[in-house]
Amino acid sequence: MGSRAFGIDVDVVSSISNQIKNIRDRDVEVAIVVGGGNMWRGATAEEAGMDRATADYAGMLATVINGLALQDGLEQAGVTTRIQTAITIQSVAEPYIRRRAIRHMEKGRVVIFVAGTGNPYVTTDTASALRSIEVGADILLMAKNQVDGVYDADPNAVKDANKYERLTYMAALNQRLGIMDSTALSLCMENDLPIIVFDLFSKGSLNKILDGSSEGTYIGG
């Protein structure tokens, strides 16, 4: 949503799309899990009295909207994409099928996963970890906005917050640093899937990660 209060900022979509195009041009296979917090947050709706499962399903639909916006941005940048959804919406996306997703990636297409896992009470963090493991990803890149890694406190609120360059899975779990939910982090740990938490809007951040620079915070064994 960029600097907007809610919704989709077209310039932000274009910026993200161009970064992804740059790494696709290096023959890196890419799959993306999108969230929907710029439009809907199930936990907030629940606090206001809405049924949690219903609120979460509404959040899944928000991720579909974001996925369509990102698909359009990527295709305008010249990147072929496919959207796969965990809930059935045949008019706009194909259903999530693991082998088909892998085949799309092998053919150079960017796959956008929407609707989380298709289950309420499960975050898009967990969807990211699960899909990464299912398609055999080498690394999970967790994109943040204006936060360039993991800190011991909120860097936007605490002036002298300290940034971690590297963390073990157990340290991240034990210190409850709020990187991602514990289910997602545990999945990554159990399957030896490394994570890099980084600022997507830091210029050239994705390319820097591919070049091996110490961008963001690395979480591993």
Secondary structure, 3 states (H helix, E strand, C coil): CCCCCCCCCHHHHHHHHHHHHHHHCCCCCCEEECCCCCCCCHHHHHHCCCCHHHHHHHHHHHHHHHHHHHHHHHHHCCCCEEEEECCCCCCCCEECCHHHHHHHHHCCCEEEEECCCCCCCCCHHHHHHHHHHHCCCCCEEEEECCCCCEECCCCCCCCCCCEECEEEHHHHHHCCCCCCCHHHHHHHHHCCCCEEEEECCCCCHHHHHHCCCCCCEEEEC
